[in-house]
Amino acid sequence: MNATEVGVAYTLTYFPVKGRCGALKMMLADNGQQLKENLVTIEDWMKGDLKGSCLFGQLPKFEDGDLVLYQSNAMLRHLGRKHDAYGKSVCEASRIDMMNDAVEDLRLKYLKLIYQEYETGKEAYCKDLPNHLKPFECTLSKSKSGFLVGEQISFVDYNLFDLLLNHKVLCSSCLDSFPALKSYVDKIAARPKIKALLECEKFKKLPINGNGKQ
């Protein structure tokens, strides 16, 4: 295991890919939070000791003091609560949960393509993608703040932004017919700390997915 210590506030144990942790890293960067990263090679993972110690037998693993979390969306929700990125009311929090479930639905479709159907299904996936982007476009077109829910950025915005960046690599024209989504991506990408992260060589060189397909 190769440990690269960038800070000490939080600890993330994961493979050297963006994968399911791109949104988490963007959220932490945007909030000025430090992160210690324990990078796990496939060789180390295949030995089985680390896998056996993980609650669900999978990574990422996130540590905040004595708290240990294993599900990436639970990590985002935890950080949302801690860093004022979970809405300003119970109703806003519920809408954020709803939108994040929708982001997860799309991410699962994306991951199925990447890991199971890339060679045979990419064309059909990109053709059908607008149908999955329309609900987000509709939501953002009605938003006065430019964010999915409420007047300020929330954890679901980092999650959707990350997934949209992945899709722009997969299909560069995917946002051409969605002006609200295109503006949304540009707006979040221009936030100074996120811009710095996206331009950081360490972050840029990480592959999006573990199998090299994107």
N, C-alpha and C positions, 0 to 999 in steps of 0.2 A: 504493500500500500504506500502510495506516495502522498505525503501530507504537505499541503501548501498553505501556510498560515497567512491569511490576509488580515485577520482581525480576531477578536475573541468573543464578541457578543453572542453569536450563534455559530453552530457547527453543522455542516452539511456533509454527509457521506454519500458519494454517488460516483457513477462512471464518468469518464472524461468526455461527456456529450452535453448538449443543451437539453435534449430530451424533455422530461417533465419538470425541469427546474429552471428553465429560462424565465418564466414569469416570476418565480420566487426571487431570483437574482435581480431582476429589474425592480421589483418592489422594494427590496432591501436597499438597493443603490439609490433609488428615488427618495428614500427616507433617511439616507445618510447612515445606514447601519453597516456594521462590519460583519464579515463572514469568514470563518475558518473552513476550508474545504479539504476533506480527506478523499483523494481520488483513488478509485478502486479499479485495478486492471481486470480484464476478463480472466486472466490466469489466476489471480488471487481469488476472484469470485468462484471460480470452478473448483477450488480446493474445498469449498463447502462450509468452512468454519464460520465465516461471516454470514453466509446465507442462513445457516442454522441458528444464528443468534438473533436474526431479524424476525419480528413478530409474525409477519405474513410471508417470510421467505423472499423478500424483495427490497430493492432500493428505489427511491432515495430514503435516507434516514436523516431526520432533522432533530437537533438538540437545542433546547433553550433552557439552560441551567439543568435542573433535574427532570424536565419534561422531555420525553422522547416521542416523536411522531414518525409514522411511516407512510401515511397516505398524502400525496402531494396536494390534493384539494383541502385536506384538513390543515396542512401547513399554511396555505394561503389564508384560510379563514382565521387561524390563530393569529397570524401577523396582521390581518385586517382588524381584529379586535384590539390588538396592542398598539397599532399605529394609526388609529382613527381612519380606517379605510373600509368600514363596514356599514356605511350609511349613518344618518342622523336620527333614525327612528326605527322601531320594530318593523314598520311597513317597508321602509327602505331596505332594511336588512333582508327581509323576506324576498323582495324583488331582486336583490343582488344574488341571493341563493338560487332563485329561478333562472336568472341569466347565466349564472355559473354552471348550472346543470345543462343548459343549452350549449355552452362552450364545451363542456365535457363530452356531450353527445357528438359534436363535430370532431373533437380531438380523437375520439375512439374510431370514427369513420376514417379519419386521416391515418391513424396508426395501423388500421387493418389494411389500408392500401399499401402503406410503406413496407410493412413486414410480411404481407401475405399475397398481395395482388398487383404489385407495382408494374410488372411487365405486361400483364394482361388487362389491368383495370384503370390505368392512369387516364387514358383518353375519356372514358365514360365518367370517371370521377370528376374531372375538370369540367365536363359538359354539364353535369348535374349540380356542381358546386353553387351556382347562383341561387338555386332553390334553398340552399342551407344558409346563404348569406343574407337573403331578403329579410328575415326577422330582425337581424341586427341592424341592417340599414334602416328599416322602418322605425326601430326604437331610437336610433341616433338622430334620424331626421326630425323627430319630435322633441329632442333634448335641447334645452336652452343652454346647458352648461357644456355640451359636447361630450359628456360622459354617459355611460349606460344608465346609471341610476343616480339621482340626486344632483347636488351642486358641486360635488368634488369627486376626485378620482377614488375608486374603490378597488379592492383586490381583483374583482372580476375584469376590470379594465386592463390590468396587467396581463391577465390570463388570455383574454381575447386578443390583445395586441400581439402577444407572443405567437399565438396560433395564426394570426393573419400574416405575420412576417414569414412563417413557415410556408403558408400557402402562396405567398408572392414568389417564393423560390420555386415552388412546384409548378405554378402557373402565373407567369409574370403579369398577365393582363387581367387577373381575376377580379380586381377592384375597379376596372375601367368603367363599369356601368353602375358603380355604387359611390356616388360623390360624398355621401356622409361618412362612409367607411374609409374612403381615401383620405378625407380631411382628418378623420379620427386618428388614423395611423400617423399621418404627418404631425399632428398636434402632440401626440405622446412621444414620438421619436425626437421631437424638438425640446422636450423637457431636459434641462442641462445635465442632470446626473444620469438620466437614461441615455442621452446622446453620448456622454463620455463612456458609458459601459459598452454601448453598441460599437464604438470606435476603438475600444481597447483591444489590442492584439490578442491577449489571452482569451478574451471572450469570442472574438471573431474567428479564431482558429478552431474552436470547438465544433465538431460536426453536429448537425441537428439531430440525427438519429444514429442508433448504434450499428446499423448495417450499412452505413455509407450512402443510403438512398435518400433523396430529398426532392 
